[in-house]
Amino acid sequence: MKKAGLIILLVFFINNIFSQVEKCKSTLQKDFLSKIKTYKPTDLIPYYDIDNEKWGLMHQKTKKKLTKALMKYPSTFNPDISFSYGKCDVKINKNYELKVTDLRYDDSEEFHSEEDIQVLDSINGYRGFKVNDNGNLIAYSKAYFRSNHHYWNISKPFLFEKEYYTIVRGEKQDVIINTKGEIKKGFIYKSITYTKYKYQGDSLIYIEDFNGKKAFVTLSGSRMLYGKLLTLPQYHNESFNFSIQHNGDVYMDSISKSGVLDLVTMKWLIKPKKKLKIIDIIYTSENDIKTDFSNRKKANIYFIVSNGKSKYLIDEKRNKYIPK
């Protein structure tokens, strides 16, 4: 009886998923796909519907709404478009071929242990760190140990003029040291973060001084945008080496001033302005491309602006895209 019951439940579950997917397909064919098939995919950009707090697609040139607002997040063709609708995962390729699958949530967490790093005795005054042949951190002085998460205490090493350096994170200040533990002159700040970006060949380091002023500095001594930066460039607000700079925290509601910085030229694409709340970067492209500086011309780049309850797009020239 138990086996028969399990089989019935399994059949019911499979049928339910199939029915759910078919319902999604039907709605998407009618209210979404059929409305955009005659348009070029890269000419389709998202618009925000205040009433149901979802996104649809409009025509970039005419600003005409084309689809119903079915997307939870603003998605674009680059070259395919993916989004969730109801309990379905949706993918439409650049040839307008629709694929719908059941939306499954995976609550499992995958934990990655840090590589084997030793904490060395500092009784004899040792204040340095050690790297292996690949430049990876393998040991550091106990003088810097505050947490079992090693990279909360000390950053991954980075190379400058054939010598390795690292950022030591303290309770009240951060410093940059070499492998001997010697502090690099001038590199004591309230906070220091090494970034993946480079300017004229030098790696950019983001700092905040003890007066709250933020800037980019390099180990060779250059200092850029001192007191003008608003935030650290991060993966969720950076694309094509454009960085959304704002004075808020992780909660977008706290933003009262923002702009867009070009990390290649170190000039403002959009100067920071009060009451301007730029929250994201999106793009369209004909092909699958990396979102770095070299591919800017292969993409149509847009910034999402939040204005009260409404949201809209602007491009690199600050042209607004509000549906008619």
N, C-alpha and C positions, 0 to 999 in steps of 0.2 A: 504493500500500500504506500509506504514511504517513497519507494522508487517511482511509482506511478505519479505520486503527488509532485515530486521534483520535476519529472518530465513535463507535467502540465504547466507548472510554474515557468519552466524554461521556454516552453512554446509560447506562453502568454507574453513573456518578457521580449522574446524575439519579434513577435507580431506587433507588440506595442512600439518597439523601436522602428520597425518597418513602416508602420502607420504614421508615426511621428515624422520620419524623414520624407515620406510621400506628401504629407501636408505642407512641410517646409518647401519642397520642390514646387508644388502647385502655386503657392503664394509668391515665391521668388520668380517663377516664370511669368506670372501675370503682372505683378506690381514692381518688378525690378528689371529682370533681364530683357523682357520685351520692349522696355522703354529706352534702352540704351544701345541696342544692336546696330542702329544706323549711325552711331557716333564713333569717332576715334577714341580709343580707351584713354589716351593721354590728355584728351580734352574734357575729361570727366573729373570733377572735383567735389568734395563733400560739402553739404550745407547742414546746418543744425536746425532742428525743429524744437522750439521751446516747449510746445504742448506735451509731446511724449518723450522729450529729452533724448532723442536719438538722431542719427545722421542718415541723410539720403544723398543721392548724387545729382548734381546740376551740371549744365553745360558751361564750361569756363568762358566761352566767348560771348554767349548771349545772356548768361546768368539765369537761364530758365531752369526751373525745377523739372527733373525728368522722372525720378523714382519717388516712391514713398520712403519716408524715413524709417528704415528697418535695422540699421546698423547701430550697435551699442557704442562703437568708437569710430572716429573718422578714418576711413580706409580709402586707398587709391589703387589704381592699376600701376604696378611697377615691377614687371609687366603684368602680373596677375593680381587679383584682389582677393583678400581673405577677410572674413568677419564671422561673427556668431549672430545667429538669428533664432530667437526662441531657445530651443534645446538642440539646435543644429549647428554644425560647423559648415561654413559655406566657402567654396573656392570657385572663382570664375577666372578662366585664363583669358589671354588677350584675344583669342579667337571666339570668345563668348561661349565657351563650353562650360556648363555648370556641373559642379560636383558637390553633393550634400551628404554629410555623414552625421552620425549621432554625436552630440557634444558630450564628451566624457570628462569628468573632473577627476584629477589625480591628486589626492591629498597627501600622498606619501612624500616624505622629504628625503633628499639624498645628501648625506653628509660626506664631506671630503676632509680627511685629516690632513693637517699641514705636514709638509715633508719633515723628516727627522732633523730637528734643530736642537743643538745643545746649548745649555746656559752655563757659561764658564765662570769659575770662581773669580771674584774681584777683590779678594782680601789683599793681594799683593799689588793692588792698584791698577789691574788690567781694565781698560775701558774700551777695548776695540771690538771688532767682529771679524769673522772669517767667511770666505766664499770658496766654492769648489771650482773646478776647471771651467764650468759653464757660467760662472758668475752668480750662482745661487747661494743664498744665505745658508750656512751650515752651523754657525755658532756665534754667540755674542755674549758680552759681559753681563753678569748678574746685576750689575749696577743699574741696568736699564729694565730689569724684569719687574713688571707690575701686573701682568695678566698672563693666564695660561695660553691665550691666543697670541702667539709670538708677534704677528704683524700688527697688533695693537700697541706693541712696545717699540717696534723698530720696523722700518719699511724694507721693501725688497731693494737690494743694492742696485746702484746704477753707475755707469762708467763715465768718467770725464778725464780727458787727457791721460789715458792709460792707467788711471787710478780709480778704485771703487770707493763710492761714498754711500751713506745711508742716512735716513732721517730718524733720529731718536725722539720718541714722543714722550714728553713729560707731563706732569699734572698742570704746570703753569706755563710751560714754554716748550717749543720744539727746537732742535738744533740739527745741523748737518755735520757729520764726522767722517773721517777716513778710516781705513782699516785699523790704524793704530789708536783710534779713539780721540784724535786731535780735531777740535772744532774748527770748521772752515771759517775764516775771518768774515765777520759781517752776517753770518747765517744763524742768528738767534732771533726767533720770532715767536709770537703767540701761537701760531700754527703754520705748518709747512706741509704742502702736498706736492709730490712729484707727479707730473702729468705725462701723457703720451705725445704731447705736441712739441713741435720744434719751431724755432724762429731763427732764420739765417744759420741753420746748422746746429744751434744750441738747444738743448732740452729746456722746456719751460717749466718753471717751478712756481706754484701758486702759494702766496704767503698772505698772512694777515698780521699786521704789527700790533704792538701793545696799545695803540690808539684806535684800533679797529679799522685802519686803512688797509685795503686789499690791493694786490698788484701781482704782476708776473715778474720774476727775476730769473737770471741764468747764473750758472756757476762761474761764468767768465766775467760777471759783474754788471751786466745790463739790467736795467729796471724799466718796466713798461706799464703804462696806465696806472701809475701809483695813485691810490686814492680814488680811482675811477671805476675799478671793477666792482661788481655787485655780488658776484657769487662764483664758486668754483665750477668750471665746465665739467659736466657729467654726461654719462651715456644717454640719459633720458631727456636731456635738453640740448643735445649737440648732434649735428649731422652735416656732412659736407664741409667740415671745419668751420661751421657757423655755430656760435654758442649763444643760447638765450641767456641773457644776464638779467636777473631780477633781485629784488630785495626781500623776497619772501622766504619761507622755509618749505618743507615738503608739502605743506598744505597750500594749494594755489590761492585760497581765499585771502591769504595774508599778503599777497603781492599788491603793492601800490605804485610800483615803478619798474619799468623793464625796458630792454633794448636788445639788439642783436649785434654781437661782435664777430668780425671776421678774424679768425685765428691765424690766417696766413699773412694778412697785411697789418694786423694789430690796429685796424681802424674800425670805427663803428659803421656797420651797414645801416642800422637804425639806431640813432642816438637814444639813450635812456630818457624816458619821459614819464612824468607823473601821470597817474590814472591810465597809463597804457599797460595792459596785462597780457603779455605774450606768453603762451603756455606750452606750445609744442611746435615741432617742425615735421612737415610731411612732404611727399614729393610724388610725382608721376614720372615714369620712364618707359621707353619702348622695350628695353632689355633689362636683364638682371645685372645690376651694377653695384659696386662697393660705394658706400656713402662717404667717400673722401673727396678732397679738394680736386683731384684730377678728373673727377666725373661730373663736376658742376654743370658743364655745358650739355651733358647728356640727360639732364633731369630738369623738370619744372619744379622749382622749390617754392613752398608756401609756408607761412607761419600762421598758427591759429591764435586768434585774439579772443579773450573772454571779456565781455562787456555786460556786467550785471548777470542777468539770466541768459543772455544771448551769447552766441559765439559766431565768429566769421573768419574768413581767410584774408590774408594780405600776401602779396608777392615781394620779391626783392626790391621792387621800386615803390613799395607801399601802396600799390593799387588794391583797393578793397574788392572782395567778391561776396556780395550779399545778394541772395536770390530775389528775382522780381516776382 
